[in-house]
Amino acid sequence: SLYGLPLQTQQTFMIMVMIPIGVLVILILRNLIGLQTLGTFTPVLIALAFRETQLGFGILLFTVITALGLSLRSYLEHLKLQMLPRLSVVLTFVVVLIAAISLFSHKLGLERGLSVALFPMVILTMTIERLSITWEERGASHAMKVAIGTLFAASLAHLIMTVPELVYFVFTFPAILLILVGFMLAMGRYRGYRLTELVRFKAFLNKADS
């Protein structure tokens, strides 16, 4: 039983055992519904960061930093930098921006803003980079759709991962995670339509039937 661990370690494992639940949520959203996100684990990591910043402030923070980072990334594109120096500059910019937001929040008496330091800086940097590449290759509308999908998936995963009853159940019976693995393996063999594809190809199916 995980209750045999020290109390501080128990707090850590209460978070860790919920990560597969968050991954399962993203898996369902992507494989069954067809929601487009920046990978599988990026929304889960953002959802973990929302535990400290709270959902509303975390979404605002993610949006502001990503928007400013995309602006910087667009400027750096004109300098024709290689990928590693470009990522280094974006990461440094993210760190400086997070520090500025923390100082500004402290001056305004918004202590919630101090938790921004726990936001995953590397994840934000890679999110900015991947969104920028998506913007260049697929257009602005697709990049915005992916960004919104990522935020929605992260928000839903956060809400489910922080349900007290669910946290207690999974922590008390961690073997339930093995059942989740079986469900994930079954979903890995699913080759049918996603819900969004049914809407997308509805007109085509109606035309074929007629």
VENSULCOR-V835243 format. One record per residue. PSI is psi in radians with two decimals (* if undefined). BURIAL is + if it has 9 or more other ideal C-beta (glycine too) atoms within 8 Angstrom, else -. D_FIRST is the distance of its C-alpha to the first C-alpha in Angstrom with 1 decimal. Layout:
BEGIN
((PSI:BURIAL:D_FIRST) (PSI:BURIAL:D_FIRST))
END
This chain:
BEGIN
((2.44:-:0.0) (-0.24:+:3.8) (-0.18:-:5.3) (-0.13:-:5.9) (2.78:-:8.2) (2.69:-:11.7) (-0.74:-:12.9) (-0.68:-:15.2) (-0.61:-:12.7) (-0.72:+:10.6) (-0.68:-:14.0) (-0.77:-:14.6) (-0.44:+:11.6) (-0.52:+:12.5) (-0.74:+:15.8) (-0.72:-:14.9) (-0.26:+:12.9) (-0.20:+:16.1) (-0.79:+:18.4) (-0.53:+:18.3) (-0.77:+:19.2) (-0.71:+:22.1) (-0.68:+:23.2) (-0.69:+:23.2) (-0.81:+:25.4) (-0.68:+:27.8) (-0.74:+:27.9) (-0.76:+:29.0) (-0.63:+:31.5) (-0.85:+:33.0) (-0.56:+:33.0) (-0.69:+:33.7) (-0.60:+:35.5) (0.34:+:37.1) (2.37:+:36.4) (2.19:-:37.5) (2.96:+:35.3) (1.40:+:35.3) (-3.04:-:32.9) (-0.70:+:29.3) (-0.38:-:27.4) (-0.84:+:29.9) (-0.61:+:29.4) (-0.72:+:25.6) (-0.65:+:26.2) (-0.68:+:28.8) (-0.66:+:26.4) (-0.65:+:24.0) (-0.55:+:27.1) (-0.33:+:27.9) (-0.56:+:24.9) (-0.68:-:27.0) (-0.22:+:30.4) (2.74:-:29.9) (-0.90:+:31.1) (-0.87:-:34.8) (-0.61:+:35.5) (-0.72:+:33.4) (-0.76:+:35.5) (-0.76:-:38.7) (-0.81:+:37.6) (-0.75:+:36.8) (-0.79:+:40.1) (-0.86:+:42.2) (-0.71:+:40.9) (-0.72:+:41.0) (-0.80:-:44.6) (-0.65:+:45.9) (-0.67:+:44.2) (-0.64:+:45.9) (-0.77:-:49.2) (-0.73:+:48.8) (-0.66:+:47.8) (-0.68:+:50.9) (-0.74:-:53.1) (-0.45:+:51.7) (-0.60:+:52.5) (-0.35:-:56.1) (-0.13:-:55.8) (0.80:-:54.9) (2.72:-:52.1) (2.91:-:49.8) (-0.81:-:46.2) (-0.85:-:44.6) (-0.62:-:47.0) (-0.77:+:46.7) (-0.62:+:42.9) (-0.72:-:43.2) (-0.76:+:45.6) (-0.73:+:43.5) (-0.77:+:40.4) (-0.72:-:42.5) (-0.71:+:43.9) (-0.75:+:40.5) (-0.81:+:39.5) (-0.71:-:42.8) (-0.73:+:42.5) (-0.73:+:39.0) (-0.72:+:40.4) (-0.73:-:43.5) (-0.70:+:41.5) (-0.78:+:39.4) (-0.75:-:42.6) (-0.72:+:44.3) (-0.67:+:41.5) (-0.71:+:41.5) (-0.57:-:45.2) (-0.05:-:45.0) (0.31:-:42.3) (1.55:-:39.7) (-0.40:-:36.6) (-0.52:+:34.6) (-0.35:+:36.6) (-0.42:+:35.1) (-0.08:-:31.8) (-0.43:+:33.8) (-0.35:-:33.2) (-0.07:-:29.6) (2.41:+:31.1) (1.82:+:30.6) (-0.73:+:34.1) (-0.69:-:34.0) (-0.74:+:32.8) (-0.72:+:35.6) (-0.83:+:38.1) (-0.58:+:37.2) (-0.77:+:37.3) (-0.77:+:40.7) (-0.81:+:41.8) (-0.65:+:40.7) (-0.67:+:42.1) (-0.73:+:45.4) (-0.72:-:45.6) (-0.70:+:44.9) (-0.77:+:47.6) (-0.67:-:50.1) (-0.65:-:49.4) (-0.15:-:48.8) (2.88:-:50.4) (-0.68:-:49.4) (-0.72:-:48.5) (-0.70:+:46.0) (-0.72:+:44.4) (-0.67:-:44.2) (-0.73:+:42.7) (-0.72:+:39.9) (-0.77:+:39.3) (-0.70:-:39.1) (-0.70:+:36.8) (-0.76:+:34.5) (-0.72:+:34.5) (-0.79:+:33.9) (-0.74:+:31.0) (-0.70:+:29.4) (-0.78:+:30.0) (-0.73:+:28.6) (-0.71:+:25.5) (-0.78:+:25.1) (-0.70:+:25.6) (-0.68:+:23.0) (-0.27:+:20.4) (0.19:+:20.9) (2.04:-:20.7) (-0.75:-:18.5) (-0.68:-:17.6) (-0.71:+:16.7) (-0.78:+:14.6) (-0.75:-:12.6) (-0.83:+:12.4) (-0.66:+:11.4) (-0.62:+:8.7) (-0.64:+:7.2) (1.27:-:8.1) (-0.31:+:8.3) (-0.27:-:10.1) (-0.42:+:12.9) (-0.50:+:14.0) (-0.59:-:15.2) (-0.66:-:17.4) (-0.67:+:18.7) (-0.74:+:19.7) (-0.71:-:21.7) (-0.68:+:23.4) (-0.69:+:24.2) (-0.67:-:25.8) (-0.69:-:27.8) (-0.47:+:29.0) (-0.32:-:30.1) (0.04:-:32.6) (2.21:-:34.0) (0.27:-:37.6) (-3.02:-:39.0) (2.58:-:40.4) (2.78:+:38.5) (-0.71:+:39.4) (-0.51:+:41.4) (-0.54:+:43.3) (-0.69:+:44.4) (-0.69:-:46.0) (-0.70:-:47.3) (0.24:+:49.1) (-0.79:-:50.0) (-0.67:-:53.6) (-0.72:-:53.8) (-0.72:-:52.5) (-0.67:-:55.0) (-0.66:-:57.8) (-0.65:-:56.9) (-0.59:-:56.9) (*:-:60.2))
END
